Amino acid sequence: MAKKLLEINGVSKIFRVGGILRGKKLVAVDDVTLSIDSDKPVILSIVGESGCGKSTLCKMVLRLHNPDMGEIILDGNNYADKKSYDPHQFKLDVQPIFQNPYESFSARKTVDTYLYNTALRLGIAKSRAEADKLVDEALKSVGMSLEVVKGKYPTQFSGGELQRVSIARALITRPKLIIADEPVAAIDASMKMNIVNLFKDLRDKYKISFIYITHDLSTAYYVSDYIATLYRGCLIEYGPAKEIMDQPAHPYTELLMSSVPRVGDKWDKELAMPDMEGKEYSISYCKFAPRCPYATDKCRQARPEPTKLGDERMVLCYHPLNSKEGK
């Protein structure tokens, strides 16, 4: 069995919405299981509509939320095991890249300040001279340099340039895993492919795995090795990116694939279905059944178990599409 870099085992996260007396529980992430092998770096895209739980899931991987159920294991160390958890090592191994680069940097500080802080405070560089070298190397890895960045403020960069600086900052620690949460959502369409191409280059050059959170399916198709589809907190389909997008096995994934016209377009408005949204999170049977054109009585009675379609594919559906081809 391949050694795992990351294991997410039966993880759930529950939030309370509303007041103490009349408030309701919202299961934002519902019994999700995923893993990334450590022997080969990959880009795993987590896709789905806004509110599907993808950002909440990755905030748990980043330790910004604690799971209410299940476990998360990084490089063999369980998050819940306080004896094996090393906060300093975690910051070296796992780095985030957030959606809006302008919110990641204060307008009052020069951009290079953040890069130097990462190198010096985490003990990667022992001196300013070492930090100069590390920062310059990281910036050159993303097509920039310390000479270009030094002394400048965030407002002196475009969104794409500033996101490259964010990526360089993450690279300084030589992480094993980068969590990129909608990293191209706030960037001009002309720059989107430059950023996702950069992820592919960094995966191959530095052997870094990425979790790429997005609802831009066209970039997900282009950049991903694997795709995981979330719906109302549930992992409903997982597998190699090309297989998932060329032959979706879940009706919801099929719906998403049919709505992808070109790079940069999103499906939020087209697929907004507010009439059932709140109720679907608490459904105990298949959460997509109220909308599914293939749903039967069985789908409305109990939630399906994960069905394997080949060695690397999984679908949460009683009636998977193309199932004969996948088995």
PyMOL commands that set and color helices and strands:
alter all, ss='L'
color gray80, all
select helices_A, chain A and resi 54-61+87-93+101-104+111-121+128-141+146-149+154-156+159-171+189-206+217-223+241-246+251-257+268-271+277-280+298-300+323-326
alter helices_A, ss='H'
color red, helices_A
select strands_A, chain A and resi 4-17+24-37+43-47+69-74+77-78+94-97+177-181+209-214+226-231+234-240+307-308+314-315
alter strands_A, ss='S'
color yellow, strands_A
deselect
rebuild
show_as cartoon
